[in-house]
Amino acid sequence: MTNERQYLSPTELAAKSGLSLSTINRLKRERRIPYMQPTGPGGKALFPPDAMDQLMHRPEPTSKEDFTTGPKMLAGVKPAWQRLQKGN
């Protein structure tokens, strides 16, 4: 019997994959990499050991609409830095 952990922390996944922690967090936010949060929203994210393999086998998004499946934006006025971006 092996004593291998089933899930990796974001830091461990970054070290294993060679990606930066900010890239791991961006992939999580865009829901392009599988993860779970056993303690609920706002809790620590855990990634399966084969998360990078699953990411590599997913098709690349072809348009901006493919990224809209993530968390919904909150109602209200956008911050100034978002209003100043081109196209908004």
C-alpha positions in Angstrom: 0.0 0.0 0.0 1.4 3.4 -0.9 1.1 6.4 1.3 0.6 8.9 -1.5 -1.6 11.9 -1.0 -4.4 12.2 -3.4 -4.5 15.9 -3.9 -1.9 18.7 -4.3 -1.9 22.2 -3.0 -1.5 25.1 -5.5 2.2 25.5 -4.4 2.9 21.8 -4.9 1.2 21.7 -8.3 3.2 24.8 -9.4 6.4 23.1 -8.4 5.5 19.8 -10.1 4.3 21.5 -13.3 6.9 24.2 -13.6 4.2 26.9 -13.9 4.0 29.9 -11.6 1.6 30.1 -8.8 -0.2 33.0 -10.4 -0.7 30.9 -13.6 -2.1 28.0 -11.5 -4.5 30.5 -9.9 -5.5 32.0 -13.2 -6.2 28.5 -14.7 -8.3 27.7 -11.6 -10.2 31.0 -11.9 -10.9 30.4 -15.6 -12.0 26.8 -14.7 -9.5 25.4 -17.1 -8.0 23.1 -14.6 -9.8 20.7 -12.3 -9.8 21.4 -8.5 -11.9 21.0 -5.4 -12.5 23.1 -2.3 -13.6 20.7 0.4 -14.2 23.4 2.9 -16.4 25.4 0.5 -16.0 28.7 -1.4 -13.0 30.7 -0.2 -11.3 27.6 1.3 -8.1 26.1 0.2 -8.1 24.7 -3.4 -6.8 21.2 -3.9 -5.8 19.7 -7.3 -5.7 16.1 -8.4 -2.2 14.8 -9.3 -3.2 14.5 -13.0 -4.6 18.1 -13.2 -1.9 19.1 -15.7 -2.6 16.0 -17.9 -6.3 16.9 -17.9 -5.5 20.5 -18.8 -3.4 19.4 -21.8 -6.1 17.2 -23.2 -8.8 19.9 -23.1 -9.3 21.9 -26.3 -8.1 25.5 -26.2 -10.9 28.1 -25.9 -11.6 29.7 -29.3 -13.2 32.9 -28.2 -13.8 35.2 -25.2 -17.2 33.6 -24.7 -15.5 30.3 -23.7 -14.2 32.0 -20.6 -17.6 33.2 -19.4 -18.5 29.9 -17.8 -16.6 31.0 -14.6 -17.9 32.9 -11.6 -20.5 35.5 -12.4 -19.6 39.2 -12.0 -21.2 41.0 -9.1 -23.8 43.6 -9.7 -22.9 47.3 -9.4 -20.6 49.8 -10.8 -17.3 48.5 -12.3 -14.1 49.8 -10.7 -12.4 52.7 -12.6 -9.6 50.5 -13.8 -12.2 48.2 -15.6 -14.1 51.1 -17.0 -11.0 52.6 -18.6 -10.1 49.4 -20.5 -10.6 49.5 -24.2 -13.9 48.0 -25.3 -15.9 48.5 -22.0 
